[in-house]
Amino acid sequence: MDGRKRSDVRVGQLVNIVLKEHQRTGELTEGVVKDILTNSGTHPHGIKIRLETGEVGRIKEILENVED
């Protein structure tokens, strides 16, 4: 999944995000979702989240699903 639908994103998932400072290069950062920051149902550039490390970025790829 590519992370553009908020309903696909869950706290605890392993994801790849692009940080604001890496938007031009597209460099990805892997981490675990701590908070979902985007309120709308979808976003064309990816749902904005905060990782457990405190880094904030938009999801480019969901690597692991977490069961409810």
N, C-alpha and C positions, 0 to 999 in steps of 0.2 A: 504494500500500500504506500501511497505517496504522501499522505499526511495533509491533504487539502480539505478533508471532511472532519469536523470536530467530533462527530459521533464515532469515528474510528480511533480516537486518541484516548488513552487511559493513563492515569497515574501509575507509575511502576513499569511502564513499557520501556524497552530499549529502542532508541531511535537515533537517526543521524539528523543533525540540524546544521543550518548554515548561520553563523553568527553575523551580526550587522557588519562588522569590520571585514568579513570574508565574502560579502555578497558579490563583489566584483570577480573574485577568483573562483568562487564556488567551493572553497575548501570546506569539508564536512567535519563536524565534531560529533563523536558518539557519546551517548549518555543515557541516563534514566530520567523519565519525566517526573518532576516534582509538582509543578503547577501548570495548569492550562490557562494562558493569558488572553487568548482570542475569545470574544463573547459570541461572535456570529457563527452560524452553522458551517459555513465554508469560507475559505480564503484562497484566492488564485495563486498566491506565493507560498502557501503552507500555513498551518496553524502555529501561532506563536506560543512557545512554552518556556518554562524555566526548568533547567536540569537540576539534579540533586547537588551539583557542584556550584549552583548559583548562576551559571551562564544562561543567557537568554538568546533565543533564536527561533527561526522558522523550520518546521519539520520538512525534510526532503524525502525521508524514507523511514518507514516503521519496520524495525528489524525483528521484533518479538512481540507477540500478543499476550496480554494478561487476561485471564479469565475473571469474570465478575464474582 
